[in-house]
């Protein structure tokens, strides 16, 4: 079952790099905050690297002005997420999160089988907006598309 608007974000531990591998649980990430979490099928893949993450990098100041935290997630290891963030000059504060075993992806019901591309289980391309750990907006892309999970679209849908 896919997460729905009004549902609480499931409790899962994600990883990131900051002076070594660090862990953050979703309650710590989401509770008491306004957060946009967007997920990509894979770091360093074409649409993800050329359009999805760059759009959030470009719009990051607008999210910050509105008091919204931004996190990028992929079913990749934390070292890949760090290297990808460095390559694209991700600004400090935009979190690059590893869901290496697809735990959160599966808990959200947003996994896809990318075995045909040699990538195994991955996340669908999506973005969600949560307030205090509760999903308020959810934007899941159809296979092969990139429209509703873009930074511009998400910004336009979030109440001021």
C-alpha positions in Angstrom: 0.0 0.0 0.0 1.3 3.4 -0.9 1.4 6.1 1.7 -1.4 8.6 1.5 -1.9 12.3 2.3 -2.6 12.5 6.1 -0.5 9.4 6.9 2.5 9.7 9.3 5.9 9.0 7.9 7.0 5.4 8.9 9.8 5.1 11.4 13.0 4.1 9.5 16.7 4.8 9.8 18.5 6.5 6.9 22.2 7.1 6.5 24.3 10.1 5.4 27.9 11.2 5.5 29.1 13.9 7.9 32.4 13.2 9.4 31.8 9.5 8.8 28.6 7.5 8.2 25.8 8.9 10.3 22.3 7.6 11.0 19.1 9.6 11.3 15.7 8.2 12.0 12.6 9.6 10.3 11.1 11.0 13.5 14.2 13.1 14.0 14.1 14.2 10.4 10.5 15.1 10.2 8.9 15.8 13.5 8.6 19.5 14.4 9.5 20.5 10.9 8.2 21.3 7.5 10.1 18.9 5.1 10.2 18.1 1.4 11.6 14.7 0.7 12.2 13.9 -2.9 13.5 10.5 -4.1 15.2 9.6 -7.3 15.7 6.1 -8.8 19.4 6.5 -8.7 22.3 8.9 -8.1 24.3 9.7 -11.2 21.5 8.6 -13.5 20.6 11.0 -16.4 17.2 12.6 -15.4 18.2 12.6 -11.7 21.5 14.3 -12.3 20.5 16.7 -15.1 17.1 17.8 -13.9 15.7 16.5 -10.6 18.4 17.3 -8.1 19.6 20.4 -10.0 16.1 21.8 -9.8 16.1 21.4 -6.0 19.6 22.9 -5.8 18.4 26.0 -7.8 15.2 26.4 -5.8 16.8 25.6 -2.4 16.9 29.2 -1.2 13.1 29.5 -1.9 12.4 26.5 0.3 14.7 27.9 3.0 12.9 31.3 2.8 9.7 29.5 3.6 11.2 27.5 6.5 11.1 24.2 4.6 13.9 21.6 5.0 14.8 19.7 1.8 16.2 16.1 1.6 17.1 14.0 -1.4 16.9 10.2 -1.0 17.9 7.3 -3.2 18.4 3.6 -2.8 22.1 4.0 -3.0 24.8 3.8 -0.3 25.8 6.9 1.7 29.2 7.2 -0.1 27.5 7.4 -3.5 25.1 10.0 -2.2 27.9 12.0 -0.8 29.9 11.8 -4.0 26.9 12.7 -6.1 26.2 15.7 -3.8 29.8 16.9 -4.1 29.7 16.5 -7.9 26.6 18.7 -8.2 27.7 21.2 -5.5 24.7 20.5 -3.3 24.3 23.4 -0.8 24.9 22.9 2.9 21.5 22.0 4.5 20.1 20.1 1.5 20.4 16.5 3.0 21.6 13.7 0.8 20.1 10.6 2.4 20.8 7.0 1.7 18.0 4.4 1.8 20.5 1.7 1.0 18.3 -1.3 1.7 15.1 0.5 0.4 13.6 0.4 4.0 11.8 3.7 3.8 11.1 3.3 0.1 9.3 0.0 0.9 7.6 1.4 4.0 6.2 4.2 1.8 5.0 1.6 -0.8 7.0 3.5 -3.5 9.5 0.9 -4.6 9.9 -0.2 -8.2 11.8 -3.2 -9.8 14.6 -1.8 -11.9 16.2 -5.2 -12.4 15.7 -4.8 -16.2 18.3 -2.0 -16.0 20.6 -3.9 -13.6 19.6 -1.7 -10.7 17.5 -4.1 -8.5 14.9 -2.5 -6.2 14.8 1.3 -6.4 12.5 4.1 -5.4 10.0 5.5 -7.8 10.6 9.2 -8.6 8.5 11.2 -6.1 8.4 14.1 -3.8 6.4 14.5 -0.6 5.8 17.5 1.7 5.3 16.7 5.4 4.5 18.9 8.4 5.5 17.5 11.8 5.9 14.0 10.3 2.5 13.9 8.5 2.3 13.8 4.7 0.4 16.9 3.4 1.3 16.6 -0.3 2.4 13.6 -2.4 3.7 13.8 -5.9 4.5 10.4 -7.5 5.7 10.3 -11.1 4.4 7.9 -13.7 7.1 5.5 -15.0 9.6 7.4 -17.2 8.1 10.9 -16.4 9.5 13.9 -14.6 6.8 16.6 -14.0 5.0 16.5 -10.6 8.1 15.9 -8.4 10.1 18.8 -9.8 11.2 21.5 -7.3 9.1 24.2 -9.2 5.9 22.1 -9.1 6.3 21.2 -5.4 7.0 24.8 -4.4 3.8 25.9 -6.3 1.7 23.3 -4.4 2.9 24.0 -0.9 0.9 26.5 1.1 2.8 29.7 1.9 
